[in-house]
Amino acid sequence: MFRGIRSWIAAVALLAVLGSARADTYYVIVFGADSRPLRPKFSHSWATFVRVPGDCPQGPPADTRALEWFTISWMPCKIELTPNRLLPERGTNLDLPASFDVAVEHCEQVSAFGPYQIDEWLYCKAMQHLRELESGTVRYKTVDVGYMPLKVSNCIHALTSFDRSHARVRIGRTNFGEVASYFVAETYRRHIICPSQIHYWVAGVLGLGRYPIKWRTIDDGRPHPRTEN
């Protein structure tokens, strides 16, 4: 009898511990950059994924040093895009500051969608794909039509190829940069906790206030950079 009571008490204690455990929260910002006038050679799409230990969807944690983040920003090793190149080439993944450095150097305008709170699935899949990119098993090609996106991809498909239902976003020949990033963010919609809620504090923690960014939402619809200032 006493053994049964002890087991019951242990089970209740375990449930109490599990119930008090706070799940991590996850966020994403999708960036898009292009030149004026628009040229595919001077465009880029990338995304930063953030993990906050504990359940903290409404604001930053007390210790922001606990945040973890990574960026998928797939570029050719030489950084310069060559849309007419026939064969794939070695790629490299840039971090967040390097991605902005390239955009600024090329005088590109940067838009950002989010920051959105996302589910764990999207964060983990993106991290897994980051490891694939950094392992050297994936090649880069600006125009990657006809190739398996998990083997050869441009910056856009590097953000979607880990999701089979959206492995190759159909963006057309004229949709790149900001427009392509909108379509990437749209593919994330089913993983976004609340698409109407923007968590700007995440951008603040990442230090994005130092960059000239046009903040957008997927609910605003497709950007039209040819007619926007």
Sequence and secondary structure as in RCSB ss.txt:
>XXXX:A:sequence
MFRGIRSWIAAVALLAVLGSARADTYYVIVFGADSRPLRPKFSHSWATFVRVPGDCPQGPPADTRALEWFTISWM
PCKIELTPNRLLPERGTNLDLPASFDVAVEHCEQVSAFGPYQIDEWLYCKAMQHLRELESGTVRYKTVDVGYMPL
KVSNCIHALTSFDRSHARVRIGRTNFGEVASYFVAETYRRHIICPSQIHYWVAGVLGLGRYPIKWRTIDDGRPHP
RTEN
>XXXX:A:secstr
 HHHHHHHHHHHHHHHHHHH    EEEEEEEEEE SS  GGGEEEEEEEEEESSS SSS  S GGG EEEEE EE
ETT    TT SS EEEEE  HHHHHHHHHHTT EEEEEEEEEE HHHHHHHHHHHHHHHHT SEE SS TTS TT
TEE TTGGGTTTSGGGSS    SS  THHHHHHHHHHTGGGBS TT   HHHHHHTTGGGS EEEE GGG S  T
TT  
